[in-house]
Amino acid sequence: MFRRKSLPLGVLVMLLVLALASLGIGYGLWSKILFINGTVATGNVDAELTLDWFKDNEDIKDVGTCFAELRMIDGATQYNKLHIEVGNAYPSYECMVRFDVHSKGSIPVLVYQPDFSKVPPEVAVDFGVVDCYPNPVQLHQSNVAYCTLVIHVKQEAEQNATYDFEGTIEARQFNEPRK
């Protein structure tokens, strides 16, 4: 009969050591710690108000005055308020003010039409917004939206009166809801 030879004890131990070593290497390859590095770059929201021009309907007689300027409110770092003043006006005197809003930031902004909190009584003055951007309009970087305001003095206006208008333009990030 045939008798099987057993492996020498030294070879058996060596095979066992190799098996354990390959098991350790396999475990080591599966249990490595991976590091993931990333960079997030955010944009900025920045819209600016600019006064293009202001004029009146007087060509010959220079009696009435129409003046417009940009102002800063609430510690702002740029202009965010439009102030208009009409003085020494008479019936049918008109003042026109054109301004624009442009986006300087990398994130689009929604710009709403002007909100005038200080407006003279309707009895004395017709105040209107014409040739204005839609309400609201979305502006991307370097886009511009224009708007023209017309102030018409009525027959019922008081003599020697000065009429002031103050308005703000709201601009917010494109995906923020209006409050």
C-alpha positions in Angstrom: 0.0 0.0 0.0 0.9 3.4 -0.6 1.7 5.5 2.3 1.5 9.3 2.1 4.4 11.3 3.3 3.7 14.2 5.5 5.3 17.5 5.1 8.1 18.3 7.3 7.2 20.4 10.2 9.5 23.3 9.1 7.7 23.5 5.7 4.4 23.5 7.4 5.4 26.3 9.7 6.8 28.3 6.8 3.5 27.9 4.9 1.6 29.0 7.9 3.8 32.1 8.3 3.3 33.0 4.6 -0.5 32.6 4.9 -0.6 34.9 7.9 1.7 37.4 6.1 -0.5 37.5 3.0 -3.6 37.9 5.3 -1.9 40.8 7.0 -1.0 42.5 3.7 -4.6 42.1 2.5 -6.0 43.6 5.7 -3.5 46.5 5.5 -4.5 47.3 1.9 -8.1 47.4 2.8 -7.8 49.5 5.9 -5.8 52.5 4.6 -7.1 55.9 5.5 -7.9 58.1 2.5 -7.7 61.9 2.7 -9.9 64.0 0.4 -8.9 67.6 0.0 -11.3 70.2 -1.6 -11.6 73.9 -2.1 -14.9 75.8 -2.2 -14.9 79.3 -3.7 -17.9 81.5 -3.0 -19.0 84.4 -5.1 -20.3 87.8 -4.0 -23.5 89.8 -4.4 -23.0 93.4 -5.4 -25.3 95.8 -7.1 -24.8 99.5 -7.6 -27.1 102.4 -8.3 -25.9 105.1 -10.8 -27.5 108.4 -11.7 -27.4 108.7 -15.5 -29.0 112.1 -16.0 -31.7 114.5 -14.9 -33.3 117.3 -16.9 -36.5 119.3 -17.2 -38.8 120.4 -20.1 -37.6 124.0 -20.1 -35.7 125.0 -23.2 -36.1 128.8 -23.2 -36.9 130.0 -19.7 -34.9 128.6 -16.9 -37.3 129.1 -14.0 -37.9 125.7 -12.3 -35.2 123.5 -10.9 -34.8 119.8 -11.1 -32.0 118.2 -9.0 -31.2 114.6 -8.3 -28.5 112.9 -6.3 -27.5 109.6 -4.9 -27.2 109.2 -1.1 -26.0 106.5 1.3 -28.3 105.4 4.1 -27.8 103.2 7.2 -24.0 103.2 7.1 -23.9 101.8 3.6 -20.6 101.6 1.7 -22.2 102.6 -1.6 -25.1 104.6 -2.9 -28.5 103.0 -2.2 -31.0 105.9 -2.1 -32.2 108.3 -4.8 -33.1 111.8 -3.8 -35.0 114.2 -6.2 -35.9 117.8 -5.6 -38.1 120.0 -7.7 -38.3 123.7 -6.9 -39.7 126.9 -8.2 -41.9 124.9 -10.5 -45.1 125.9 -12.2 -48.1 124.0 -13.8 -47.0 121.6 -16.5 -43.3 121.7 -15.4 -41.7 118.3 -15.9 -38.6 116.8 -14.4 -37.1 113.6 -15.7 -34.5 111.5 -13.9 -32.8 108.4 -15.4 -30.9 106.0 -13.3 -29.5 102.5 -13.7 -28.8 99.5 -11.5 -25.9 97.2 -12.5 -24.6 94.0 -11.0 -20.9 94.1 -10.1 -20.9 90.7 -8.2 -20.4 87.2 -9.5 -23.8 86.0 -8.2 -26.9 87.1 -10.1 -29.2 89.6 -8.3 -32.9 90.3 -8.5 -33.6 94.1 -8.7 -37.0 95.5 -7.9 -38.4 98.8 -9.2 -37.9 101.8 -7.0 -39.9 102.2 -3.8 -40.5 105.8 -3.0 -41.3 106.3 0.7 -41.4 110.1 0.5 -43.6 111.4 -2.4 -45.5 114.8 -2.5 -49.3 114.7 -2.4 -51.0 113.5 -5.6 -53.0 116.7 -5.7 -49.8 118.7 -6.5 -47.7 116.3 -8.6 -48.0 113.4 -10.9 -45.2 111.0 -10.3 -44.5 108.1 -12.6 -42.0 105.4 -13.5 -41.6 105.0 -17.3 -39.2 103.0 -19.5 -38.3 100.9 -16.5 -37.0 97.3 -16.2 -39.5 94.6 -15.3 -40.3 94.1 -11.6 -38.1 92.2 -10.7 -35.4 91.8 -13.2 -32.5 89.3 -12.8 -29.1 90.8 -13.5 -25.9 88.9 -14.0 -22.4 90.3 -13.7 -22.0 93.5 -15.8 -25.7 93.6 -16.7 -27.5 96.9 -16.5 -31.2 97.8 -16.0 -32.4 101.3 -16.7 -35.3 103.3 -15.4 -36.7 106.8 -16.0 -38.8 108.8 -13.5 -41.1 111.6 -14.6 -42.4 114.3 -12.2 -45.2 116.5 -13.6 -46.3 119.5 -11.6 -50.1 120.0 -11.7 -52.2 123.2 -11.7 -53.0 122.6 -8.0 -49.3 122.8 -6.9 -48.5 125.4 -4.2 -46.6 128.5 -5.0 -43.0 128.7 -3.7 -43.0 125.1 -2.7 -40.2 122.6 -3.1 -41.1 119.0 -3.6 -38.8 116.2 -2.4 -38.8 112.6 -3.5 -36.8 109.8 -1.8 -36.6 106.3 -3.1 -34.6 103.1 -2.6 -34.0 100.2 -5.0 -34.0 96.7 -3.5 -31.5 94.2 -4.9 -31.0 90.8 -3.4 -29.5 87.5 -4.3 -31.4 85.8 -7.1 -32.5 82.8 -4.9 -33.6 84.7 -1.7 -37.3 85.3 -1.2 -38.5 88.9 -0.8 -39.6 89.7 2.7 
